[in-house]
Amino acid sequence: MDRPRGEVDVAYFIQVSESNLPLLPRLLRALAHPANAYAVHFDRKIPDAELAPVVAAIRADDRLAAVRFMPREVVTYRGISMVLNVLSAMEFLLAAHPGWCYFVNLSAADYPLVAPDTVRRLLATPGVAGAGANFASVSSPQTWVNTVTEQRIGRLYVDTSLAFGGEENGTAVVPMKIPNPLYAAAEWTARKSEAWMLLHRDFVEYTVRSAAARRLLLAFGLSIEASEHFFVTLLTNTARWRRSLVTNHLRLVVWSHRGVKAVQHPYYVDDTEPNDSSAYMFAGRLASSTALFARKFRVADSPLLDTLDRSVSGIAPAASAADAAGVAATTARVRDGLAAALASSADRVAAWEGRLAAAAAAGQLPAKEDRTPLDTPRGGGGAPVAGGDAPAADVLATAAPP
């Protein structure tokens, strides 16, 4: 169908596990738009008896005609297979739909806080699609990130799903208790983010087709939690993509509540108050967020989702003037939040380029975390190369006879 002016098509990838399978049909209905693309992956560990009725319900819904199911793979929680599954989805969506502009990865435990039309318009605004902006969180400070990555990437782990065994055998990440010699020698700086991203099609194509991305993927192949490191490390260690990075994943994720920090998993945003099952603990945060999506939910078709649809996102018709006003306020708030994220990241890029210029003026290499070594095939650490391609001198040197 023809794309309305001022909108871009979006490709959604939704990873589904056994625990969040019941939430999928409603999520798909909330995301539905005839011009978008949708790829759903069901972990092979989901029992067929549980999966069959969910698939049948989706196929029977005319609103979900654009939804496509990927071939099922075994995905190991915290393993490299999670990254490989995202890469499979990127390839799948690039082949399935030639016109989308943005790739959004979700789990079935996510839910939108704005309507599909609004997402399409927001991503088409100046400074976003036209600038090739990519959205991912970047954890800080880097000293803490270095400690985390030394444990996750600086040691060797094996994802047993790579053995192509059946799901009945189970999957695990097995620590080898051996240092990874590649980590200490790496010219690139490992970064950390949450695993949720909005990526421009240009970067998606680079991720699945470039030599630099393939080499970096191999470097992460024997690590743990690679989904929180691989994509953001690729973004920040190449000059073109570092300039495109907006350090905000546009999700509401609650990691701290009333002074108590979550550890491995965030809070469920549809939890109710301990003494009042009708009062949702995070309803206020959801209604005032500047994010496009929130996570994690665990109750399918809850009253909270009905309220969000009606008075926050506008996915469902407003039942009152107050509902309509709430939807209008959400749109304005999210638009302003997006503009603030773009401005903050522009300042961050300017500061980085200033440090590069100062180092060059002093005849020194930039600090390691300011370098973009994936721009050149030999590593190096000099000035960034526009576009992340090999400089002409390197191409000629490679082609010259010995």
C-alpha positions as CSV (number, residue, x, y, z in Angstrom):
1,M,0.0,0.0,0.0
2,D,1.1,3.6,-0.5
3,R,2.9,5.2,2.4
4,P,1.2,8.4,3.7
5,R,3.5,11.5,3.6
6,G,5.3,12.0,6.9
7,E,5.4,8.3,7.8
8,V,7.9,5.5,7.6
9,D,7.3,1.7,7.5
10,V,8.4,-0.2,10.6
11,A,9.6,-3.8,10.8
12,Y,8.9,-5.5,14.1
13,F,10.7,-8.6,15.4
14,I,9.1,-10.3,18.4
15,Q,10.9,-13.0,20.3
16,V,8.5,-15.3,22.1
17,S,9.3,-17.7,24.9
18,E,7.0,-20.2,26.7
19,S,6.5,-17.7,29.6
20,N,5.2,-14.8,27.5
21,L,3.4,-16.7,24.7
22,P,-0.1,-15.9,26.1
23,L,0.6,-12.1,25.7
24,L,1.5,-12.3,22.0
25,P,-1.9,-12.0,20.3
26,R,-2.9,-8.8,22.0
27,L,0.6,-7.3,21.4
28,L,0.3,-8.0,17.7
29,R,-3.2,-6.5,17.5
30,A,-1.8,-3.4,19.3
31,L,1.0,-3.1,16.8
32,A,-1.0,-3.9,13.7
33,H,-0.7,-1.6,10.6
34,P,-1.1,-2.9,7.1
35,A,2.1,-1.2,5.8
36,N,4.4,-2.5,8.5
37,A,6.3,-5.8,8.6
38,Y,6.1,-8.3,11.4
39,A,8.3,-11.3,12.1
40,V,7.6,-13.6,15.1
41,H,10.0,-16.2,16.4
42,F,8.8,-19.0,18.7
43,D,11.6,-20.6,20.7
44,R,11.7,-24.3,19.8
45,K,11.5,-25.1,23.5
46,I,7.8,-24.0,23.5
47,P,5.6,-27.2,23.6
48,D,3.6,-27.6,20.4
49,A,0.4,-28.1,22.4
50,E,0.8,-24.6,23.8
51,L,1.9,-23.0,20.6
52,A,-0.8,-24.4,18.2
53,P,-3.8,-22.4,19.6
54,V,-1.9,-19.2,19.7
55,V,-0.8,-19.6,16.1
56,A,-4.3,-20.5,15.0
57,A,-5.7,-17.4,16.7
58,I,-3.2,-15.1,14.9
59,R,-3.8,-16.7,11.5
60,A,-7.6,-16.4,12.0
61,D,-7.4,-12.6,12.6
62,D,-7.6,-10.6,9.4
63,R,-5.9,-7.6,11.1
64,L,-2.7,-9.7,11.4
65,A,-2.3,-10.8,7.8
66,A,1.1,-9.1,7.6
67,V,2.5,-11.3,10.5
68,R,5.0,-13.9,9.4
69,F,6.4,-16.7,11.4
70,M,10.1,-17.4,11.3
71,P,11.6,-20.9,11.2
72,R,12.0,-22.0,14.9
73,E,15.4,-22.0,16.5
74,V,16.6,-23.0,19.9
75,V,17.5,-19.8,21.9
76,T,19.5,-20.1,25.0
77,Y,18.9,-17.4,27.6
78,R,22.0,-15.3,27.9
79,G,23.8,-17.2,25.1
80,I,25.1,-16.1,21.7
81,S,22.1,-17.8,20.2
82,M,20.0,-14.8,21.2
83,V,22.2,-12.5,19.0
84,L,22.1,-15.1,16.2
85,N,18.3,-15.1,16.4
86,V,18.1,-11.3,16.0
87,L,20.4,-11.6,13.0
88,S,18.1,-14.2,11.5
89,A,15.2,-11.9,12.0
90,M,17.0,-9.0,10.3
91,E,17.8,-11.2,7.3
92,F,14.2,-12.5,7.3
93,L,12.7,-9.0,7.4
94,L,15.1,-7.6,4.8
95,A,13.9,-10.3,2.4
96,A,10.3,-10.1,3.3
97,H,9.6,-6.4,3.0
98,P,11.7,-4.1,0.7
99,G,10.4,-0.7,2.0
100,W,10.7,-0.6,5.8
101,C,12.9,2.0,7.4
102,Y,13.2,1.0,11.0
103,F,13.8,-2.4,12.8
104,V,12.3,-2.7,16.3
105,N,13.0,-5.8,18.4
106,L,10.5,-6.7,21.1
107,S,9.6,-9.6,23.3
108,A,6.0,-10.7,23.7
109,A,6.2,-9.2,27.2
110,D,6.4,-5.7,25.7
111,Y,3.5,-3.3,24.9
112,P,3.2,-0.1,23.0
113,L,2.5,3.2,24.7
114,V,1.6,5.0,21.5
115,A,-0.5,3.9,18.5
116,P,1.2,2.4,15.4
117,D,0.4,5.5,13.2
118,T,2.1,7.7,15.8
119,V,5.2,5.5,15.9
120,R,5.4,5.8,12.1
121,R,5.1,9.6,12.2
122,L,7.5,10.1,15.1
123,L,10.2,8.1,13.3
124,A,9.7,10.2,10.2
125,T,10.4,13.5,12.0
126,P,13.5,15.6,11.2
127,G,16.6,14.2,12.7
128,V,15.4,10.6,12.8
129,A,14.8,8.6,9.6
130,G,16.3,11.2,7.3
131,A,19.5,11.3,9.5
132,G,19.6,7.5,9.8
133,A,19.4,7.7,13.6
134,N,19.8,4.5,15.6
135,F,18.4,4.1,19.1
136,A,20.0,2.0,21.8
137,S,20.9,2.6,25.5
138,V,24.5,2.9,26.5
139,S,25.4,2.1,30.1
140,S,27.8,4.2,32.0
141,P,30.3,4.8,33.6
142,Q,32.7,3.0,31.3
143,T,34.8,1.9,34.2
144,W,31.8,-0.1,35.5
145,V,31.1,-1.4,32.0
146,N,34.8,-2.6,31.8
147,T,34.3,-4.6,35.0
148,V,31.1,-6.2,33.6
149,T,32.5,-6.9,30.2
150,E,35.7,-8.5,31.6
151,Q,33.5,-11.1,33.3
152,R,31.2,-11.6,30.3
153,I,33.5,-11.2,27.3
154,G,36.9,-11.7,29.0
155,R,36.1,-15.3,29.9
156,L,35.0,-18.1,27.6
157,Y,31.5,-19.5,27.6
158,V,29.8,-22.1,25.3
159,D,26.2,-21.9,24.2
160,T,25.2,-25.5,23.9
161,S,22.4,-24.7,21.4
162,L,25.1,-24.3,18.8
163,A,25.4,-28.1,18.8
164,F,22.2,-28.3,16.8
165,G,20.7,-30.6,19.4
166,G,17.0,-31.0,19.9
167,E,15.1,-28.8,22.4
168,E,14.4,-31.9,24.5
169,N,18.1,-32.0,25.5
170,G,17.8,-28.5,27.0
171,T,20.2,-25.6,26.4
172,A,22.7,-23.9,28.7
173,V,25.6,-21.5,28.7
174,V,28.6,-23.4,30.1
175,P,31.4,-21.4,31.6
176,M,34.8,-22.7,30.6
177,K,36.8,-20.9,33.4
178,I,39.3,-19.9,30.9
179,P,40.3,-16.3,30.0
180,N,39.5,-15.1,26.5
181,P,42.9,-13.9,25.0
182,L,41.0,-11.9,22.4
183,Y,39.4,-9.6,25.0
184,A,42.7,-8.3,26.4
185,A,44.1,-7.7,22.9
186,A,41.0,-6.1,21.4
187,E,41.4,-2.7,19.8
188,W,37.7,-2.1,20.1
189,T,36.0,-1.0,23.3
190,A,33.3,-3.2,24.6
191,R,30.1,-1.3,25.5
192,K,26.9,-2.4,27.3
193,S,23.3,-1.6,26.7
194,E,20.0,-3.2,27.3
195,A,19.0,-5.7,24.5
196,W,16.2,-3.5,23.0
197,M,16.9,-1.2,20.0
198,L,15.3,0.8,17.2
199,L,17.7,0.5,14.2
200,H,17.7,2.2,10.8
201,R,17.6,-0.1,7.8
202,D,21.1,1.1,6.7
203,F,22.6,-0.2,10.0
204,V,20.7,-3.4,9.8
205,E,22.1,-4.1,6.4
206,Y,25.6,-3.3,7.6
207,T,25.1,-5.6,10.6
208,V,24.2,-8.6,8.5
209,R,26.4,-8.0,5.5
210,S,29.7,-6.2,6.5
211,A,33.0,-7.9,7.2
212,A,33.5,-5.8,10.3
213,A,30.2,-7.0,11.8
214,R,31.1,-10.7,11.0
215,R,34.5,-10.4,12.7
216,L,33.0,-8.7,15.7
217,L,30.3,-11.4,15.9
218,L,33.0,-14.1,16.1
219,A,34.7,-12.2,18.8
220,F,31.5,-12.4,20.9
221,G,30.8,-16.0,20.0
222,L,32.1,-17.4,23.2
223,S,30.8,-14.7,25.5
224,I,27.8,-14.4,27.8
225,E,25.0,-11.8,27.5
226,A,26.2,-10.9,24.0
227,S,22.8,-9.4,23.2
228,E,23.6,-6.6,25.6
229,H,27.0,-5.9,24.0
230,F,27.4,-6.9,20.4
231,F,25.1,-4.4,18.7
232,V,26.1,-1.4,20.8
233,T,29.8,-2.2,20.4
234,L,29.4,-2.3,16.6
235,L,27.6,1.0,16.7
236,T,30.1,2.8,18.9
237,N,33.3,1.4,17.3
238,T,32.5,2.6,13.8
239,A,32.6,6.3,13.1
240,R,29.5,6.5,10.8
241,W,27.3,4.6,13.2
242,R,28.6,6.3,16.3
243,R,27.5,9.6,14.8
244,S,24.1,8.1,14.2
245,L,23.6,6.7,17.7
246,V,20.9,8.2,20.0
247,T,21.6,6.9,23.4
248,N,18.0,6.1,24.3
249,H,16.1,2.9,23.5
250,L,12.7,4.5,23.8
251,R,11.5,1.9,26.3
252,L,10.1,2.3,29.8
253,V,11.9,-0.4,31.9
254,V,11.6,-0.2,35.7
255,W,14.8,-1.2,37.4
256,S,14.2,0.5,40.7
257,H,11.1,1.0,42.8
258,R,10.8,2.6,46.3
259,G,14.5,2.3,46.8
260,V,14.7,-1.3,45.9
261,K,16.8,-2.2,42.8
262,A,15.9,-5.2,40.5
263,V,18.8,-7.5,39.8
264,Q,18.7,-9.8,36.8
265,H,15.2,-8.9,35.6
266,P,13.3,-5.6,35.8
267,Y,10.0,-5.1,37.7
268,Y,6.8,-6.2,36.0
269,V,5.0,-3.0,35.1
270,D,1.6,-4.6,35.6
271,D,2.2,-5.6,39.2
272,T,-0.4,-4.5,41.6
273,E,0.0,-3.0,45.1
274,P,0.5,-5.6,47.8
275,N,-2.6,-4.5,49.7
276,D,-4.8,-3.5,46.8
277,S,-5.1,-5.8,43.8
278,S,-7.0,-3.2,41.8
279,A,-4.2,-0.6,42.1
280,Y,-1.3,-0.9,39.7
281,M,2.1,0.1,41.1
282,F,3.4,1.6,37.9
283,A,0.3,3.1,36.3
284,G,1.6,6.6,36.9
285,R,4.9,5.9,35.3
286,L,3.2,4.3,32.3
287,A,0.8,7.3,31.9
288,S,3.6,9.9,32.1
289,S,6.4,8.1,30.1
290,T,8.1,9.5,27.0
291,A,8.8,6.0,25.7
292,L,7.3,4.3,22.7
293,F,7.1,0.9,24.5
294,A,7.1,-0.5,28.0
295,R,8.2,-3.8,29.5
296,K,7.8,-6.3,31.1
297,F,4.1,-7.2,31.3
298,R,3.0,-10.7,32.4
299,V,-0.9,-10.6,32.5
300,A,-2.7,-11.0,29.2
301,D,-5.7,-8.8,28.6
302,S,-5.5,-7.0,31.9
303,P,-7.5,-3.9,32.9
304,L,-4.3,-2.0,32.8
305,L,-3.8,-2.8,29.1
306,D,-7.4,-1.6,28.4
307,T,-6.6,1.7,30.2
308,L,-3.4,2.2,28.2
309,D,-5.1,1.5,24.9
310,R,-8.0,3.9,25.7
311,S,-6.4,6.8,27.5
312,V,-2.6,6.7,26.8
313,S,-1.9,5.4,23.4
314,G,-5.2,5.8,21.6
315,I,-5.0,2.3,20.2
316,A,-8.6,1.8,21.4
317,P,-11.4,4.5,20.9
318,A,-11.5,7.0,23.7
319,A,-14.5,6.6,26.0
320,S,-14.5,10.2,27.3
321,A,-13.0,13.6,26.7
322,A,-10.5,12.8,29.4
323,D,-9.3,9.8,27.5
324,A,-8.9,11.8,24.4
325,A,-7.0,14.5,26.3
326,G,-4.7,11.8,27.7
327,V,-3.9,10.5,24.3
328,A,-3.1,14.0,23.0
329,A,-0.9,14.6,26.0
330,T,1.0,11.3,25.4
331,T,1.7,12.2,21.8
332,A,3.0,15.6,22.7
333,R,5.1,14.3,25.6
334,V,6.7,11.5,23.5
335,R,7.4,13.9,20.7
336,D,9.2,16.3,23.1
337,G,11.1,13.4,24.7
338,L,12.3,12.2,21.3
339,A,13.5,15.7,20.5
340,A,15.3,15.9,23.8
341,A,17.0,12.6,23.2
342,L,18.2,13.7,19.7
343,A,19.6,17.0,21.2
344,S,21.4,15.2,24.0
345,S,23.0,12.7,21.6
346,A,24.0,15.5,19.2
347,D,25.8,17.1,22.1
348,R,27.5,13.8,23.0
349,V,28.7,13.4,19.4
350,A,30.0,17.0,19.3
351,A,32.0,16.3,22.5
352,W,33.4,13.1,21.1
353,E,34.5,14.9,17.8
354,G,36.0,17.6,19.9
355,R,38.2,15.1,21.8
356,L,39.2,13.6,18.4
357,A,40.2,17.0,17.1
358,A,42.1,17.9,20.3
359,A,44.1,14.6,20.1
360,A,44.9,15.2,16.5
361,A,46.1,18.7,17.1
362,A,48.4,17.4,19.9
363,G,49.7,14.7,17.5
364,Q,48.3,12.0,19.8
365,L,46.0,9.0,19.4
366,P,42.6,9.5,20.9
367,A,41.8,7.7,24.1
368,K,40.9,4.0,23.4
369,E,37.2,4.4,24.1
370,D,37.1,7.3,21.6
371,R,38.6,5.3,18.7
372,T,36.7,3.6,16.0
373,P,38.9,0.6,15.0
374,L,36.2,-1.2,13.1
375,D,36.5,1.4,10.4
376,T,39.7,-0.2,9.2
377,P,40.5,-3.9,8.5
378,R,43.8,-3.8,10.4
379,G,42.3,-2.4,13.6
380,G,44.4,0.7,14.0
381,G,43.1,3.7,16.0
382,G,43.5,6.7,13.9
383,A,41.0,9.1,12.5
384,P,37.6,7.7,11.8
385,V,36.7,6.8,8.2
386,A,33.3,8.1,6.9
387,G,31.0,5.2,6.2
388,G,33.1,2.6,8.0
389,D,34.7,1.4,4.7
390,A,38.4,0.7,4.2
391,P,40.4,3.8,3.2
392,A,41.7,3.8,-0.4
393,A,45.3,3.4,0.8
394,D,44.4,0.2,2.6
395,V,42.5,-1.2,-0.5
396,L,45.5,-0.4,-2.7
397,A,48.0,-1.9,-0.2
398,T,45.9,-5.1,0.0
399,A,45.7,-5.4,-3.7
400,A,49.4,-4.8,-4.4
401,P,51.6,-7.8,-5.1
402,P,54.3,-8.6,-2.5
